[in-house]
Amino acid sequence: MNRAKKIMNDKQKQKPRRTSGGGSGLEMKFKVLLVLGLVLALGFSSVVCYIEFRPRPVLVITSKDANGAEVKDTVTYKEAMYDIYTVETQYNSMNSLYQQYYGSSYWEATNVDSKGRTGAQAAKKEVMDTLKQREILCLEAEKNGVALTAAEKKTADENVTSTLKNMSDAQKKMAGLSEKEIRRAAYRQALANKYKNQIIDSIGINEDAIKAGVSKKDYRQYTLQYYTVAKTKTEDNKTVDLDAKTLAANKKAIQEVCQKAKTAKDFTKNIITDSNNDKADDKTGVSYSTENLIETDTNFADEAARKKIKVMKNNEISDVIETKDAYYVIKMVNNNDSAAYDSQCEKAVSDEKESQFETKYKSDIKPNYTTEVQSFWKGRVTLGGITTAAN
């Protein structure tokens, strides 16, 4: 026991004495390095936060005020986010079609605008073009004392509510996609549209004259309901005839449909057995569809069949009509429907309004503004998954 105490006492005597400064030189160096490390870490964190959360300009618009002084208006990435969301949502709806026909997504598809742009690049240009024109029109509206009325704001608010219902919780949490930020974008777009319509109204477009240029004959519409079954199939990207047995079965099936349809109270009900609501018979494959056949159309059935169809009376049901590729049973719903003509008249008027507005905008308004797309937008923004990744 005494020997153990002696050893411990000897070890205590061998320890270096603490200085009055409170620690050894090594300890002081460690403390200094620790403090420097913390300072550097805080500094780096501050830089990261600044880069991450500072407003990133994507567009700067320069104009002159009444005194001739330059005025700069900036659109930030955050303020552009709703436009990005709108365009990404629109083109994502086309993805399955692009995958089916082109083997790639819309965003990866090449030369989508016949100018060499990919889908992502074309959509990015579309967003920026929209931002430029909208902001310029808003600035012009404000200069000329044009503002939204309470009723116009209410309509915009209703659109915002509808938009939010279609967004995921993750999307709503993204910077630029909160209710407040979407409302701001909606108000800006509503103001731009209001001022644009005022410009169009001031041009004095003769709508009746434009409609008079649309041919009623060419846009006569034959509204049809029909059942059909194929005579051919696709193999190795080639159209080939069905085998004789299948062809005979299909012909028999369409003949039975024709007999039922001619005596049925409703052409659309109880003619085929369709348990999964895919508009095709569960066993025979005879399918139901509709067609708005326009006088000048050439893509429905074939010429001989179209001639037979166009002489049918309203509510008349045809016998089985045979083409090279299919059998049909047709019901004429309306042999002189004005829907296609009316739609074409609206399109012709709308196209003329847009054309004359663009002419006036480019000659009288756009030259008063200089737009500068910022480096962040050019180099850091790629559309296709910015807002949909959070869906």
Summary of the structure (lengths in Angstrom):
residues: 391
radius of gyration: 35.2
end to end distance: 74.7
largest distance: 126.7
contacts: 1039
relative contact order: 0.12
helix: 53%
strand: 16%
